[in-house]
Amino acid sequence: MKPPTKIESNSPPWDAPTRLVSAVFLLILAGALLWALRQLLVPIILALLLAYLLHPIVTRLERWLRLPRWGAVLLTYLIMLLLIAGVVTGLGLAISQQLIGLVQDIGRLSSLLPVFLESLAERTYVLGPWTIDMAKINLDPILQSLVASIRPLLTQTGTLLASVAGATASVIGLLVIAMVIGLYLLLDSGALGGGFIDLVPSAYRQDIQALMDETGRVWQAFLRGQLILGLAVGLMVTVVLSALGLRFSLALGLIAGLLEFVPMFGPTIAGAAAVIVALLQGADNWWGLAPLGFAAVVVVAFIIIQQVENNILVPRIIGLTLNLHPLTVLLGVLAGGILAGLLGVLLAAPTLATLRLWVGYIYRKTAGLGTMPPPATGPAGAGVRPGLGRRLMVRLKALRSRRTSGKAAKGKSS
């Protein structure tokens, strides 16, 4: 068999209108294919995320142990499967039991809620010189509408978990497909990246390489950082709530760690769940506190955890933050939930940062500006007001410096 010979083209290049029509046709064809194969997008996205997370581990194993690429990939997969099996075997039963108990308590709340609201409506509150008798205020319409709104949400929690359990088989199949695709992506990661750059005209390769590097920093700042941050926060919440004597601390820690991926709303939802559990637990706690007092202690604990996270963990674990306005993130989360469900909510922030980077480059080239877009990432905390803990530390240091300077001045005058 003869080796293939390189074919030389002597045809003239296409003019601008032909290139424009061809580009529009290719975009329409790509959009139609994505729509027709939209059910494959979820495993492909999961495979890309898995390959991105495991790529540095595979590279280090390949360099340290001097293994071939396929050997490092297989060893990484083996370690990952052993870790998953160990976690499921060791913690799966305990977490499942706590989740079942948590669902039962939330279901019990649906029956206790009307009685609790009625007791609040019959109390008398004294606020300084004012006395408020709630019994004289007709709150029945408000209470009835409030109970009617909240009770379905609480009673449907068990149904929701049952539907999740029924979809376990399909989720496992989806993960298997994602792991197989991720395996091939890890094996050919270098060839795929080089092949993509080779498709770009030589005059724009430097720009595209810079955009790809910045995109990698975006996803590294979010994905790997949030994964480590979620593990740290989940462990911290579990330890703190266990020390406080709150029930279901392991399940609440798991929920808090997973909700770290949800921008803005995640920590609030995790804290609200812990407060509800504290209220339901009542006076049955190590401190002998009333339900409201115990719930207040849990709120303070979550505030301290948030301060530790924002002022200590985030700068050291993530190091970079996405330069996105909170309103943009909020709208992105809502849009992601509509377009892609839970996966869209979790990946809304890095997707927005990536789109802003690439669309900004296209806009600048279209407008003839000829400049690269601003970086999509910046130092963690840049342009953001410091947290409460950081502000208190700064004020304490300022007070100490004033006292030291005052004592030094008195010593010189004497």
Beta strands, then each sheet from edge to edge (+ up, - down):
strand 1: 124-127
strand 2: 130-133
strand 3: 320-322
strand 4: 377-379
sheet 1: 1+ 2-
sheet 2: 3+ 4-
end
